[in-house]
């Protein structure tokens, strides 16, 4: 199976290279062609910058502009870049849209939908998007045509006056949840993304947010902890949330080292409290955003300690055979491999430079991997 998918990947990249001609070179130089997937999958940028102006957002502190523009690759270039990425395997690699911008901004919506459509058509990756936009009929129908099991995360951190302070240019959370309800009725797999959890706001409002989400047909939630930079702290203070800032500072494990350094606050107690509320109301609490993608697609994953996630019936039946096939098609000779039900251990004499074999195995087979090179665990 994995050998067939790898052959499909090569066939797709060759066909797109032929179709693109000289335009293929821009895609080959693009970061999407070599980016190592994060735990949530391969992140796909639909634009650069965002004008929602959320005061807790770290994107401006990363150097991205507040004036958004579409990502420079056209849709086929983007798919080609993904097809030559060594960690992207058709049907296996999770794809996450919405990393450093809001995908459905006026300036980026058309390109975002085209990316999703072409990635789904060519590579058949399990698709997921995180958004603060309102899901209108055009977006809903486009997502469903790209992937019938598209995983949609609706991001909300607060409601009411607090939301207006925190997200001055974004659609209201109530509008987002209304759009989510329409999407659920039309068959989209929608999950509430309660993030970032802002102490003294999100934890206080969580029950009401959950009640509204449940009334719209949402049945799962993912919780996300707040990360802050010096700029975020200044912006929170500037909108009058001084008590919130004091609590955030109290929860910092250390001070940010510079203006772009993102520090995650201590928030396990908040997550525990909010999770308890969610479960009491009947929501399923998922450990991470990729869990929602796995669940939406009826798949199975046990590649990290936060899992296992998904449908046990879809677990791979013969991990060792698939691993052997994968190593053969990428040209890596191994001395031994064994799967003990928790880890796939692979022993090799050497690895080519810049090959993250552990990541590739975990993306392709969705199991934890241990790589030993001449007896040394890497």
JOZIUR-V665447 format. One line per field, one symbol per residue. ss: DSSP state (H for helix, E for strand, C for the rest). phi: phi as a letter, one per 40 degrees, with the letter a starting at -180 (. if undefined). A space follows every 10 residues. Layout:
ss: ???
phi: ???
//
This chain:
ss: CHHHHHHHHH HHHHHHHHHH HHHHHHHHHC HHHCCCCECC EEEECCEECC CCCECCCCCH HHCCCCCCEE CCCCHHHHHH HHHCCCCCCC CCCCEEECCC CCCCCCCCHH HHHHHHHHHH HHHCCCEEEE ECCCCCHHHH HHHHHHCCCC EEEEEECCCH HHHHHHECCC CCHHHHHHHH HHHHHCCCEE EEEEEEECCC CHHHHHHHHH HHHHHCCCCE EEEEECEECH HHHHHHHHCC CHHHHHHHHH HECCCCCCCC CCEEECCHHH HHHHHHHHHH CCCEEECCHH HHHHHHCCCE EECCCCCCEE CHHHCCCCHH HHHHHHHHHC CCCCCEEEEC CCEEEEEECC CCCCCCHHHH HHHHHCEEEE EEECCEEC
phi: .cccccccdc cccccccccc fccccccccc dccbdcdcdc hccbccabga bcgcccccdc ccgcccccac ccccdccccc dcccccbbbd gbccbbchbb accbcdcbdd cdccdccccc ccbfcccabb abcccccccd ccccccadbd cbbccababg ccccccbcbc dcdccccccc cccccchccb bcbcacccdg bccccdcccc ccdcccgcbb abbbccbbbd cccccccccg cccccdcccc cccacdcacb ccbcccbccc cccccccccc chcccccacc cccccccgcb abcaccccbg cdcccccbcc cccccccccc gbcbcaaabb gbbcbbbbca bccgbccdcc ccccbfbcbb bbbfgccb
//
